[in-house]
Amino acid sequence: MADTGRLTWPVNRGDDFLRIVAYITIAALLIFVIDISTPLGVMIWILYLIPLFLTVYLSWKYAPLVLTGVFVLLMAASLFLSPRDISIEYALLDRVFFALVLVIASFFIKDYVSNVEDLASSEERYRTLIEWLPEGIVVYRQEGGIVFLNPAGNRLLGGDHGEDLAGSDILSMIDPGFQELFHQRIAQAALGARMNLDKVRLIRKDGSAVTVDMFLGKIFWGTGMAVQIVMRNS
């Protein structure tokens, strides 16, 4: 069966937790060292945005808020450790303003991570549901053939146990007498119409025939549109 996972991260968030924490720690320490080595008027602390955005790749949704607190403490320390070329009041004002920027950015990052994780959880529940449905579910693109089918759909099309028919053209499995009508229905469904086809004769991979009812509708899949086909025995 084709993998329905569409939501992926640039890294494996769980396995790479320690590696990302190491990157954030090294970046924060380097920024702090550079900050205390340069005059107060040089706004090196703006670079703390870089390790803050790296928290997107952590599996802990509160990481942006915690890191913001750490960065604010480092900025406060550098206020007294950096060579003074401007008044401490002006430097404090700069740091307070940027601390607010960090806090706002951290809330945006936290909300983004929460939304992505909620979407991934919803996708997982949907995937589990369609895998257990007795009706066959096929996601089809005219230019790419079958991009997904559930186990029931695999059985209806005659796939062997564990065999993945993704990439096959379902049109070639339809009895020639139904192909033109099927092509028309697919085109109409791709435009947003809800279509159905009754008593469609499928020629399965093993050469046997099965008659099914089909229900077609447009679905967003990956980065484009496709047609979802629900099939059940007539």
Number of C-alpha atoms within 10 A of each C-alpha: 18 15 12 16 11 11 11 10 10 6 12 12 17 11 11 14 16 12 12 19 17 12 12 20 14 13 16 23 14 12 22 21 14 15 25 20 14 17 18 24 16 13 14 18 22 16 15 23 17 13 22 23 14 16 24 20 20 22 16 15 18 17 20 26 20 13 21 24 16 13 23 20 13 20 25 15 14 22 19 13 15 19 15 14 12 12 10 14 9 12 17 16 11 15 20 15 10 19 21 13 14 23 18 13 18 25 15 13 22 18 14 14 21 15 12 14 15 12 13 16 12 12 16 13 12 12 15 12 11 16 18 12 13 13 18 24 24 24 24 29 21 15 8 12 17 22 22 22 27 25 24 21 25 23 15 22 24 21 18 12 10 9 13 17 22 20 14 14 17 20 18 13 18 21 18 14 10 15 17 13 13 20 13 11 20 26 15 17 22 22 14 14 14 14 16 17 15 14 14 21 19 23 20 20 15 10 10 10 17 18 18 19 16 21 19 25 21 22 17 11 17 12 7 8 15 25 26 25 24 19 24 18 14 12
